[in-house]
Amino acid sequence: MRGPVQATALLSLLLVAACDGREESAIENLANGANAVQVENNVRAEAMALMEPLTPPAPGTPGGLPDDRTPLAEGTIDPDSAQGAAQVVQGYYGLLEEKRFEDAQDLWNPTGAIGQQDDAHFAARFRGFSEIHANIGAPSEPEGAAGSLYVSVPVQIYGRLAANGKPWYALRQVILRRVNDVAGSTAEQRRWHIETIGPYTPPVVEAADNGAEAAQAVSATDGMAGRR
């Protein structure tokens, strides 16, 4: 027996289908004893096909990541390196894509405000999105300060708003930190953790104005909240 949530979801999909006449075939299939889950999946797939495609801006264009032409190192990546930090960022947005919010939160600094949030409040940051995806840019070189190392990683986030299915795009900058092998530090402290996620800041170029566009940004500290 279908629960109330599943039934509501199917009804919503049928209402979407009704906009272009597909509800008749869906309801007919149900009446003929077709598997309700399969009918729901079919209607969902057809509804998604009608949505505006997700087409994030290309690198080097307004709203896109920097057009970094330096090839990235391949093979085994040192987890303590800048590339290791970028892998943490890639993993973070992969977990958000899979809606594994509790696991994603574990990649934040556990002593920071976001790392210490309860699970429900952290997950609520992303409730305005039905889809979340990201393209990860090249990390900066590690910089040291007070026994810690910091790396900055640009990220192009793109997704779909839950309210209307519209595409949504933004550029963010993820700052990661780890303790720099200080005596007495723990293995956990020596791992890369997300310290902040904020507006993307283009690197300073010592040259005449090259006409680069200002990066898209909002002030949300989690990189997603605030835009619904």
C-alpha positions as CSV (number, residue, x, y, z in Angstrom):
1,M,0.0,0.0,0.0
2,R,1.3,3.4,-0.9
3,G,2.0,5.8,2.0
4,P,0.6,9.3,2.0
5,V,3.9,10.9,1.0
6,Q,4.3,8.6,-2.1
7,A,0.7,9.1,-3.1
8,T,1.1,12.9,-2.8
9,A,4.2,12.8,-5.0
10,L,2.4,10.7,-7.6
11,L,-0.5,13.1,-7.6
12,S,1.9,16.1,-8.1
13,L,3.5,14.3,-11.0
14,L,0.1,13.6,-12.5
15,L,-0.8,17.3,-12.2
16,V,2.4,18.2,-14.0
17,A,1.6,15.7,-16.7
18,A,-1.9,17.2,-17.0
19,C,-0.3,20.3,-18.5
20,D,0.5,18.5,-21.7
21,G,-2.2,15.8,-21.8
22,R,0.0,12.9,-20.4
23,E,-2.2,12.4,-17.4
24,E,-4.8,10.4,-19.4
25,S,-2.3,7.6,-20.3
26,A,-0.8,7.6,-16.8
27,I,-4.2,7.2,-15.1
28,E,-5.3,4.6,-17.7
29,N,-2.1,2.6,-16.9
30,L,-2.9,2.7,-13.2
31,A,-6.5,1.6,-13.8
32,N,-5.3,-1.3,-15.9
33,G,-3.2,-2.6,-12.9
34,A,0.2,-1.2,-14.0
35,N,2.9,-1.0,-11.3
36,A,2.3,2.4,-9.6
37,V,6.0,2.9,-9.0
38,Q,6.9,2.4,-12.6
39,V,4.1,4.7,-13.7
40,E,5.4,7.3,-11.3
41,N,8.9,6.9,-12.6
42,N,7.8,7.2,-16.2
43,V,5.8,10.4,-15.5
44,R,8.7,11.8,-13.6
45,A,11.1,11.1,-16.4
46,E,8.8,12.8,-18.9
47,A,8.3,15.8,-16.7
48,M,12.0,16.2,-16.2
49,A,12.5,16.1,-20.0
50,L,10.3,19.1,-20.3
51,M,12.4,21.2,-17.9
52,E,15.0,23.7,-18.9
53,P,18.3,21.8,-19.2
54,L,21.1,22.5,-16.7
55,T,23.8,24.2,-18.7
56,P,26.4,25.9,-16.4
57,P,28.6,28.6,-18.1
58,A,31.8,27.2,-19.6
59,P,35.2,28.0,-18.0
60,G,36.5,31.4,-18.9
61,T,33.0,32.8,-19.6
62,P,30.9,35.0,-17.2
63,G,29.7,32.7,-14.4
64,G,32.2,30.0,-15.3
65,L,35.2,28.7,-13.5
66,P,38.6,30.2,-14.3
67,D,40.0,28.9,-17.6
68,D,43.0,27.2,-16.0
69,R,44.9,25.6,-18.8
70,T,47.5,24.0,-16.5
71,P,47.0,20.2,-16.7
72,L,46.3,18.7,-13.3
73,A,48.5,16.0,-11.9
74,E,47.2,12.5,-12.5
75,G,47.7,9.3,-10.6
76,T,47.8,8.9,-6.8
77,I,47.1,12.2,-5.0
78,D,48.8,13.0,-1.7
79,P,45.8,13.6,0.7
80,D,47.9,16.3,2.4
81,S,48.4,18.3,-0.8
82,A,46.4,21.0,-2.5
83,Q,44.9,18.4,-4.8
84,G,44.0,16.4,-1.7
85,A,42.0,19.4,-0.5
86,A,40.3,19.7,-3.9
87,Q,39.3,16.0,-3.6
88,V,37.6,16.8,-0.3
89,V,35.6,19.5,-2.0
90,Q,34.7,17.2,-4.8
91,G,33.5,14.6,-2.2
92,Y,31.5,17.2,-0.4
93,Y,29.4,18.2,-3.4
94,G,29.1,14.6,-4.4
95,L,27.5,13.9,-1.0
96,L,25.2,16.9,-1.4
97,E,24.2,15.6,-4.9
98,E,23.3,12.2,-3.3
99,K,21.5,14.1,-0.4
100,R,23.8,12.5,2.1
101,F,23.8,15.7,4.2
102,E,25.0,14.2,7.5
103,D,28.1,12.7,5.7
104,A,28.6,16.0,3.9
105,Q,28.6,18.0,7.2
106,D,31.4,15.7,8.5
107,L,33.8,17.3,6.1
108,W,33.4,20.7,7.8
109,N,35.7,21.8,10.6
110,P,34.0,20.0,13.6
111,T,34.7,22.9,15.9
112,G,33.2,25.5,13.6
113,A,29.6,26.8,13.7
114,I,28.4,24.8,10.7
115,G,30.3,21.7,11.7
116,Q,28.5,21.8,15.1
117,Q,25.0,22.4,13.7
118,D,22.5,19.6,14.4
119,D,21.7,17.4,11.4
120,A,18.2,18.9,10.7
121,H,19.4,22.5,10.5
122,F,22.3,21.6,8.2
123,A,20.0,19.6,5.9
124,A,17.5,22.5,5.9
125,R,20.1,24.6,4.1
126,F,19.5,22.6,0.9
127,R,15.7,22.1,1.0
128,G,15.2,24.7,-1.7
129,F,16.9,22.5,-4.3
130,S,15.7,19.3,-6.0
131,E,19.1,18.8,-7.6
132,I,22.6,19.9,-6.6
133,H,25.7,19.5,-8.8
134,A,29.2,21.1,-8.9
135,N,32.3,21.5,-11.1
136,I,35.5,21.8,-9.1
137,G,38.3,24.2,-10.2
138,A,42.0,24.0,-9.6
139,P,43.1,24.6,-6.0
140,S,45.5,27.4,-4.9
141,E,48.9,26.6,-3.5
142,P,48.8,25.9,0.3
143,E,49.5,28.9,2.5
144,G,50.7,28.7,6.1
145,A,49.5,30.6,9.1
146,A,49.9,29.9,12.9
147,G,50.7,26.2,12.4
148,S,47.9,25.6,9.9
149,L,47.8,25.3,6.1
150,Y,45.0,26.8,4.0
151,V,43.9,26.1,0.4
152,S,41.3,27.8,-1.7
153,V,39.2,25.9,-4.2
154,P,36.8,27.6,-6.7
155,V,33.5,25.8,-7.3
156,Q,30.8,26.2,-9.9
157,I,27.5,25.1,-8.3
158,Y,24.5,24.4,-10.4
159,G,21.2,22.8,-9.6
160,R,17.5,23.0,-9.9
161,L,15.1,24.9,-7.6
162,A,12.6,22.7,-5.9
163,A,9.8,25.2,-6.1
164,N,9.7,25.5,-9.9
165,G,12.4,23.3,-11.4
166,K,14.3,26.3,-12.7
167,P,18.1,26.0,-13.1
168,W,20.3,27.8,-10.6
169,Y,24.0,28.7,-10.9
170,A,26.6,30.3,-8.7
171,L,30.3,30.5,-8.2
172,R,31.8,29.8,-4.8
173,Q,35.2,29.7,-3.1
174,V,35.8,26.9,-0.6
175,I,38.6,27.5,2.0
176,L,40.0,24.4,3.6
177,R,42.3,24.1,6.6
178,R,44.5,21.5,8.2
179,V,47.0,21.5,11.0
180,N,50.6,21.5,9.6
181,D,52.0,18.5,11.4
182,V,52.3,20.4,14.7
183,A,53.6,18.3,17.6
184,G,50.8,16.8,19.5
185,S,48.2,17.2,16.7
186,T,45.9,14.4,15.9
187,A,45.3,12.6,12.6
188,E,41.9,14.2,12.4
189,Q,43.4,17.7,12.8
190,R,45.9,17.0,10.0
191,R,43.1,16.2,7.6
192,W,41.7,18.9,5.3
193,H,38.4,20.3,6.6
194,I,36.1,22.9,5.1
195,E,36.5,26.1,7.0
196,T,34.3,28.5,5.0
197,I,32.4,28.6,1.7
198,G,31.7,32.1,0.4
199,P,31.6,34.3,-2.7
200,Y,34.2,33.5,-5.4
201,T,37.1,36.0,-5.4
202,P,39.0,36.2,-8.7
203,P,42.8,36.1,-8.3
204,V,44.6,39.4,-8.6
205,V,46.1,39.8,-12.1
206,E,49.0,42.3,-12.3
207,A,48.1,43.6,-15.8
208,A,45.8,46.1,-17.4
209,D,42.0,45.6,-17.2
210,N,41.3,42.5,-19.2
211,G,37.5,42.9,-19.1
212,A,36.9,40.0,-16.8
213,E,33.4,39.8,-15.6
214,A,32.6,40.0,-11.8
215,A,31.9,36.6,-10.4
216,Q,28.4,35.6,-9.4
217,A,28.0,35.5,-5.7
218,V,25.7,35.7,-2.7
219,S,26.8,36.1,0.9
220,A,25.6,32.7,2.2
221,T,28.3,31.0,4.3
222,D,27.2,27.5,3.3
223,G,27.3,28.3,-0.4
224,M,23.7,27.4,-1.1
225,A,21.4,29.0,1.5
226,G,19.7,32.3,0.8
227,R,18.8,31.8,-2.8
228,R,15.4,30.1,-3.2
